Amino acid sequence: MAINDLITLMPPPEAPIEAGGATWASVESAVGSVLPIDYKEFIEKYGTGRINGFVWIFNPFSSRQGINLVNQLSVQINALKTLAQDFGEQCPYPLFPEDGGLLPAGITDNGDVIHWLTKGEPNAWKIVVNEARGPRYEEFDSDLTSFLNEILTRGAHCSLLPRIFPEGRPTFEAK
């Protein structure tokens, strides 16, 4: 399972911050969808924090609105709608809650957004990265923890992320 590979590669904190709170059922009700198992395991093991000083995975239990999954769902979807309406920058994917729509899962310090492509069952959702302040998207045939594992080991490269990422040994800083 990808979460076990990720834990081996990047050990989680001994005392994860905001690794739980409300139940997953209440989170999924607020989101409007069941969420992938690997994502739930990631949040339970790692909580809130930053990967290699650059990537944040949205956490539904976070008290910080900028990284709270439920809050960022509407923020990120509204940003894509605004780009389309005000600037004609059309997203090549439908937007959640439409079938097969993008649902934000994380963000980089540069503002690149990591999305789930919500086609099919949640555990089969792929990852789509949207460049910060730009119209380019890159799709990965992996779930969230596999995607993280692949980019952290340089088994895959996301052309939208800085070439130097990841630099050094993969780390998770609880914040």
Secondary structure, 3 states (H helix, E strand, C coil): CHHHHHHHHCCCCCCCECCCCCCHHHHHHHHCCCCCHHHHHHHHHHECEEECCCEEECCCCCCCHHHCHHHHHHHHHHHHHHHHHHHCCCCCCCECCCCCCEEEEEEECCCCEEEEECCCCHHHCEEEEECCCCCCEEEECCCHHHHHHHHHCCCCCCCCCCCCCCCCCCCEEEC
